[in-house]
């Protein structure tokens, strides 16, 4: 079973100034008197001080200048530090119990859900490349794909055909070194976490 992990990220990329203040007040409210955290009051006192200071800095920033911005940034860093320390405490005390973590007001990392078979590529097509003996293979983008697999072999296809595989992190690839005037079979598949591949319908094309 995957463990429940408390999020300890409070950077501006994740929390705007206003949202960080809301986070601080939410944690303060939900952890005060919470029976799961009986020895937390000293840390909550520090959180209240940091949250109040941060709130005042945001208010002063509305009509302030560079100095007020510097003060706000310093208050934000202090609040981020206090929230991170509290998040680590909740992680340790909760013993990865989801209900206890949620009761603290902190967020959790999203659990990774297994992705099954990826679908058959749509709009798979073969176009001539910009040099003799080359082709461009492409298909629509498929979500959760780690790598796109493209294969080709001389036509006609039989049980003895040897497929040559090329991999790309993009849904488009140019393949060269083919023999002009010969017909090839091409196909594509999307590979993710599931080992099962669903190949596209084969496309037959002569190479110029």
DAQUI-V614771 format. One record per helix or strand. SS is the DSSP state (H for helix, E for strand). FROM is the first residue (numbers start at 0). TO is the last residue. If there is no record, write none. Layout:
ss:from:to
SS:FROM:TO
SS:FROM:TO
//
This chain:
ss:from:to
E:5:5
H:16:30
H:40:60
H:65:93
H:97:102
E:107:107
E:124:127
E:134:137
E:146:153
E:163:167
E:171:174
E:182:190
E:202:205
//
